[in-house]
């Protein structure tokens, strides 16, 4: 869970970062050579879009 102190530590353009990441993963998925890789890249794109919209909280890599 993100508290107020954590929110202040985030850069102001965090949603823009996640939007850019989503676009990047979608571009990579266009050139994916296997269905499994393409599905994984699109899943990551959806996760970043959800974070950008504020529907999901970012999770650190160590928590996954």
PAZAPA-4460 file (N, C-alpha, C; in steps of 0.05 Angstrom, whole numbers, plus 32768, in hexadecimal, padded with zeros to 4 digits):
% residues 64
    n_x    n_y    n_z   ca_x   ca_y   ca_z    c_x    c_y    c_z   seq   type   mol
   8011   7FE8   8000   8000   8000   8000   8012   8019   8000     1      X     A
   800A   802D   7FF2   8019   8046   7FF0   800E   805A   8004     2      X     A
   8020   8065   8014   8018   8079   8027   801F   8095   801C     3      X     A
   8018   80AA   802B   801D   80C5   8021   803B   80CB   801C     4      X     A
   804C   80C1   802D   8069   80C5   802A   8073   80B8   8010     5      X     A
   8069   80A1   800A   8071   8093   7FF1   8068   80A3   7FD9     6      X     A
   804F   80AE   7FDA   8045   80BD   7FC3   8056   80D5   7FBE     7      X     A
   8060   80E2   7FD3   8071   80FA   7FCF   808C   80F2   7FC3     8      X     A
   8095   80D9   7FC7   80AE   80D1   7FBD   80AD   80CA   7F9F     9      X     A
   8094   80C5   7F95   8091   80BE   7F78   8095   80D7   7F67    10      X     A
   80A1   80D4   7F50   80A2   80EB   7F3D   8086   80F3   7F35    11      X     A
   8082   810C   7F2E   8068   8116   7F26   805E   8109   7F0C    12      X     A
   8071   8100   7EFC   8068   80F5   7EE2   8066   80D6   7EE3    13      X     A
   8061   80CB   7EFB   805F   80AE   7EFD   804A   80A3   7EEA    14      X     A
   8032   80AE   7EE8   801F   80A3   7ED4   8029   80A4   7EB8    15      X     A
   8037   80B9   7EB0   8043   80BB   7E96   8058   80A5   7E92    16      X     A
   8067   809F   7EA6   807B   8089   7EA5   806C   806F   7E9E    17      X     A
   8057   8069   7EAC   8049   8050   7EA8   803B   8050   7E8D    18      X     A
   8032   8066   7E84   8026   8067   7E69   803C   8062   7E54    19      X     A
   8054   806D   7E58   806A   8068   7E45   8072   804A   7E46    20      X     A
   8073   803F   7E5E   807A   8023   7E61   8066   8011   7E52    21      X     A
   804C   8017   7E55   8037   8008   7E48   803B   8009   7E2A    22      X     A
   8040   8020   7E1F   8044   8023   7E03   805D   8014   7DFA    23      X     A
   8072   8014   7E0A   808A   8006   7E04   8085   7FE7   7E03    24      X     A
   8077   7FDD   7E16   8071   7FC0   7E17   805F   7FB8   7DFF    25      X     A
   804C   7FC9   7DF8   803B   7FC4   7DE0   804C   7FC3   7DC7    26      X     A
   805E   7FD6   7DC4   8070   7FD6   7DAD   8081   7FBD   7DAC    27      X     A
   808B   7FB4   7DC2   809B   7F9B   7DC3   8089   7F83   7DBC    28      X     A
   8070   7F83   7DC5   805E   7F6D   7DBF   8059   7F6A   7DA1    29      X     A
   8059   7F81   7D93   8054   7F80   7D76   8069   7F6F   7D68    30      X     A
   8081   7F6E   7D73   8097   7F5F   7D66   809D   7F45   7D74    31      X     A
   808D   7F3D   7D88   8092   7F24   7D96   8090   7F0C   7D84    32      X     A
   80A1   7EF9   7D88   80A3   7EE2   7D76   8092   7ECA   7D7F    33      X     A
   808A   7ECA   7D99   8079   7EB4   7DA3   8060   7EC0   7DB0    34      X     A
   804B   7EB0   7DB1   8032   7EB9   7DBD   8036   7EBD   7DDB    35      X     A
   8046   7EAD   7DE8   804A   7EAF   7E05   8058   7EC9   7E0C    36      X     A
   806D   7ED0   7DFC   807B   7EEA   7E01   8069   7F01   7DFC    37      X     A
   805A   7F00   7DE6   8047   7F16   7DDF   8033   7F19   7DF5    38      X     A
   8028   7F04   7DFF   8014   7F05   7E15   801F   7F12   7E2E    39      X     A
   8038   7F0A   7E35   8045   7F15   7E4C   804A   7F33   7E49    40      X     A
   8053   7F3C   7E32   8058   7F58   7E2D   803E   7F68   7E2E    41      X     A
   8028   7F5D   7E23   800F   7F6B   7E24   8004   7F6C   7E41    42      X     A
   8009   7F57   7E50   8002   7F57   7E6D   8010   7F6E   7E7C    43      X     A
   802A   7F71   7E76   8039   7F87   7E83   802E   7FA2   7E7A    44      X     A
   8027   7FA4   7E61   801C   7FBE   7E57   8002   7FC4   7E66    45      X     A
   7FF1   7FB0   7E69   7FD8   7FB5   7E78   7FDD   7FBC   7E95    46      X     A
   7FF1   7FB0   7EA1   7FF7   7FB6   7EBD   8000   7FD4   7EBF    47      X     A
   8011   7FDD   7EAD   801A   7FF9   7EAE   8003   800C   7EA8    48      X     A
   7FF1   8005   7E96   7FDA   8016   7E90   7FC8   8018   7EA9    49      X     A
   7FC5   8002   7EB7   7FB4   8002   7ECF   7FC1   8014   7EE5    50      X     A
   7FDB   8013   7EE7   7FE9   8024   7EFB   7FE6   8041   7EF3    51      X     A
   7FE9   8047   7ED9   7FE7   8063   7ECF   7FCB   806E   7ED5    52      X     A
   7FB6   805D   7ED3   7F9B   8066   7ED8   7F94   8068   7EF6    53      X     A
   7FA6   805E   7F06   7FA2   805F   7F23   7F91   8048   7F2E    54      X     A
   7F8D   8034   7F1D   7F7D   801D   7F25   7F8D   8009   7F36    55      X     A
   7FA7   8008   7F32   7FB9   7FF5   7F3F   7FD0   8004   7F4A    56      X     A
   7FDA   7FFC   7F62   7FF1   8008   7F6E   800A   7FFB   7F62    57      X     A
   801F   800A   7F5E   8038   7FFE   7F55   8043   7FEA   7F69    58      X     A
   804F   7FD5   7F60   805B   7FC1   7F72   8078   7FBF   7F6B    59      X     A
   8089   7FBF   7F80   80A6   7FBD   7F7C   80AD   7FA2   7F70    60      X     A
   80C3   7FA0   7F62   80CB   7F87   7F56   80D0   7F71   7F6B    61      X     A
   80D9   7F79   7F83   80DF   7F65   7F97   80C5   7F59   7FA3    62      X     A
   80AF   7F67   7FA0   8095   7F5D   7FAB   8087   7F4A   7F98    63      X     A
   8090   7F49   7F7F   8082   7F38   7F6B   808A   7F1B   7F6D    64      X     A
***
